[in-house]
Amino acid sequence: MNSRRLALFDLDHTLLPLDSDYQWADYLARTGRAGDPDEARRQNDDLMDRYN
């Protein structure tokens, strides 16, 4: 039987000086992979404003 292992790391503001959720959504918006880029960025900014 093979067993799989999963390791998860929280890198935000520890090993990476940024918020990876925000950066990922921004990347998707910039590359047109999240629908309308302006709306995607607005929603991303709104989420971060509410989160912080």
C-alpha positions, 0 to 999 in steps of 0.5 A: 500500500502506498501512502501519500503525504501532504505538507502545507506551509503558511508562507505569507509574511514569513518566508514571502513578504506578501500575501499569496492569496492577493498576489494569486488573484492579482495574477489571474486578473492581470492575465485575464483568467478571472473574468473582467480584469478591473472587476476582479481587481476591485473584488480582490482589493475589497476582500483584502480591505475587509480581511485586514 
